[in-house]
């Protein structure tokens, strides 16, 4: 009986450890909002479902569960969804994060994905490392994948697109995602997730480049679709004229 009790206690402790999400790095202007209470973020702090993490101009936070890691950059605000054991799902209100999901580390991986939601897009991840950026003003979403694959869908799009290694996508002004490709900002992303391996923060040039990229491409595909629509209308009119 004592042996069975000890075994059950061990299982419970392992389950709790697997499901725990903690702060593993914290720097600068950061805070945690929990049930309307503002708390100081610090290394080793256990995070709960619904916690909100905010970073200021100098802030940077890294959080980790058994299978996922987030590096949250400066001027960011996200809400944690920790209902799925071992995985950090989130809703990014604004800002940026490098996110890694190691599906192989899950105790039970069947059917489990990591999801990220924004006001203009949603990402579905089965195992990869990617960068997400959400503009604070217009809420446009930008996704870039270092390795693996991410299913990316603009909130106004009918179908998702699969963004693969070294490719990116974003939502246009109509909240529809663009076809994945290299836009030119990808080599400016700092993918490092470990303080022992060098610099963690993103370069200022990255964020200015992201803004320039969106301004250049925010009308992409909308123009293409309008042209296709006008071409079809023109052909239809021609056919009607010929039949007369």
Order of alpha helices (4+ residues) and beta strands (2+ residues): alpha-beta-beta-beta-beta-beta-beta-beta-beta-beta-beta-beta-beta-beta-beta-beta-beta-alpha-alpha
